[in-house]
């Protein structure tokens, strides 16, 4: 069993930045890929970004250029979010190969 704990969410004004962190209880390189997802109220969960053990990244088309996924170390995953918009408001989840999930961290973008 792998545990994932997200942190770094909060309230930010439009145009601001946040960096989300995901702390894993085991090496994230044990998984084929790590990813960030988000779910806004009344909407389905959607992929934000993913990164493979080889370092290949993939982003939702609407987010490319504003969000960056990266590793910190063998047990930490990051999501740097810049130029945030109100529509980015959602609960953000960390996932290990879509097998393990964190509890989520709330991001609210509002003036």
C-alpha positions in Angstrom: 0.0 0.0 0.0 1.4 3.4 -1.0 0.2 6.6 0.6 0.2 9.9 -1.2 -0.3 13.2 0.7 -0.9 16.4 -1.2 -0.1 19.8 0.1 0.3 23.4 -1.1 -3.3 24.2 -2.0 -5.1 27.4 -0.9 -6.7 30.6 -2.0 -4.9 32.6 -4.6 -5.9 35.6 -6.7 -6.2 35.4 -10.5 -2.8 35.6 -12.1 -1.1 34.2 -9.0 0.9 31.0 -8.6 0.9 27.9 -6.4 3.1 24.9 -6.1 1.5 21.7 -5.1 3.5 18.9 -3.5 2.8 15.2 -3.3 4.7 13.2 -0.7 4.7 9.4 -1.3 5.4 6.7 1.2 7.4 4.8 -1.4 9.6 5.7 -4.3 7.6 7.3 -7.1 10.0 5.6 -9.5 8.3 2.3 -8.7 5.4 3.4 -10.8 5.2 3.7 -14.6 3.9 7.2 -14.2 2.8 9.8 -11.7 0.1 12.3 -12.4 -2.0 15.2 -11.1 -5.7 15.3 -11.6 -8.3 17.8 -10.6 -12.0 17.8 -10.0 -14.1 20.9 -10.0 -17.6 21.0 -8.4 -20.1 19.3 -10.6 -17.5 18.1 -13.0 -15.7 14.9 -13.7 -12.1 14.3 -12.6 -9.7 15.3 -15.3 -6.0 14.8 -16.0 -3.9 17.8 -15.4 -0.4 16.5 -16.1 1.6 13.2 -16.0 5.2 12.3 -15.9 6.8 8.9 -16.6 9.8 7.4 -15.0 11.7 8.4 -18.1 10.8 12.0 -17.6 8.3 12.3 -20.4 5.5 14.7 -19.6 2.0 15.1 -20.8 -0.4 18.0 -20.1 -4.0 18.8 -20.7 -4.0 20.9 -23.8 -5.7 23.8 -22.1 -3.1 23.9 -19.3 0.1 23.5 -21.3 2.4 26.4 -20.7 1.0 27.4 -17.4 1.5 24.2 -15.4 4.6 22.2 -14.9 4.9 18.7 -13.4 8.3 17.6 -12.0 10.0 15.4 -9.4 11.6 16.8 -6.3 13.2 13.6 -5.2 12.3 9.9 -5.2 9.3 10.5 -3.0 8.1 13.9 -4.0 6.1 15.1 -7.0 5.4 18.7 -7.7 2.9 20.7 -9.8 3.9 24.3 -10.4 0.9 26.4 -11.4 1.3 29.8 -12.8 -1.1 32.5 -14.2 -4.0 30.9 -12.3 -7.5 31.5 -13.5 -10.8 31.1 -11.6 -11.6 28.1 -13.8 -8.6 26.3 -12.2 -10.5 26.1 -9.0 -10.8 22.5 -8.0 -9.6 19.7 -5.7 -6.2 18.5 -7.0 -5.2 14.9 -6.6 -1.9 13.1 -6.9 -1.9 9.6 -8.4 0.6 6.8 -8.8 -0.2 5.0 -12.0 -3.9 5.6 -11.3 -3.6 2.9 -8.7 -3.0 4.9 -5.6 -4.6 8.3 -4.9 -4.1 11.0 -2.4 -6.9 12.7 -0.5 -6.6 15.9 -2.5 -5.8 19.5 -1.8 -8.2 22.4 -2.5 -7.1 25.2 -4.9 -9.3 28.2 -5.1 -8.6 31.0 -7.5 -10.7 34.1 -6.6 -10.3 37.8 -6.2 
